[in-house]
Amino acid sequence: MVVEGFVAVQSDEVIDPFQYVSREFEPFFPILRQSATLPPFDDSNLAERRKPSPMFTQPPLASPAILERTIPGPQGAPDVKVYVVNAGEPGAAKPAILHFHGGGFVALAAENSLRALQEHAEAIECVIVTVDYRLAPETAFPGALEDNYAALKWLYAHAAELGVDRDRIALMGESAGGGHAAMLAIAARDRGEVPLMFQALTYPMLDDRTGSSRQAPAHVGQLLWTATNNRFGWSALLGMPAGSPNVPAGSVPARVEDLSGLPPAFIAVGSIDIFVEEDIEYARRLLELGIPAELHVYPGAFHGFNLFPSETTRQFTEALRTALKNAFAFAKA
């Protein structure tokens, strides 16, 4: 039960999640409390919940330029729409990021991220291609993965005309987009057709068992993305209940037994995000294999914290961009 941001955990206990939120976000508590009153995602309200919130939608800037392209989709599937941000002159050698938007696998679209991607592209001096992959539940796994893989192959094949250095391609995504980036990194490793040199994962959605077969602490995951929403999103993507004993191979990054051979990673998450435990564990597993992984856990930060102006958001943005700049610079060297 959710009432004005307060979550009933047991009949005799009520947790106020705001006592765990960093005070720097206090000006935004009214917005967060309002969000906490929204019903969880389900089949009956999915169409309504898919409408982007004006609070979190900013119009694109005049520059850098955005190009809309329709590229061939997976065999037997529809074409895929992508947006190219800050394309270089043909023959140039800018690094590139292939980006995937968030939305719990079931909502939002590539165009919702364009303003932020313009700012990243200008700051990092790179090309960014963002993919309008098909959403669940209309398209279950591996549909979106194959859309994203088609976009990766297109970016690699058309690198010269986009002004991209095909040896400096990174993946990036937030929330479900971070999950898609991790899935694609695994698929690209296994298929061996396109080399990747980095993955930047912002509070990535990596484990279907969180909030289903594995319960999160009561104070975690109460703001903007909850255990109930997580079960819905994963179930929609997998085409089976989240937390099921057996899931399709490659669909859940946290369940992939062998993470060797993956590119270095940047992983950022808030301390009260529903994904904090799975993200820390994923970074630990990469490090255990000798894969460089930069992990940031921001105290008192919730899912989607970077949508709100704050010192933590500034620090996160700087860390993300620095990690990508360094990865591109070292690869060039």
Order of alpha helices (4+ residues) and beta strands (2+ residues): beta-beta-beta-alpha-alpha-beta-beta-beta-alpha-beta-alpha-alpha-beta-alpha-beta-alpha-beta-alpha-beta-alpha
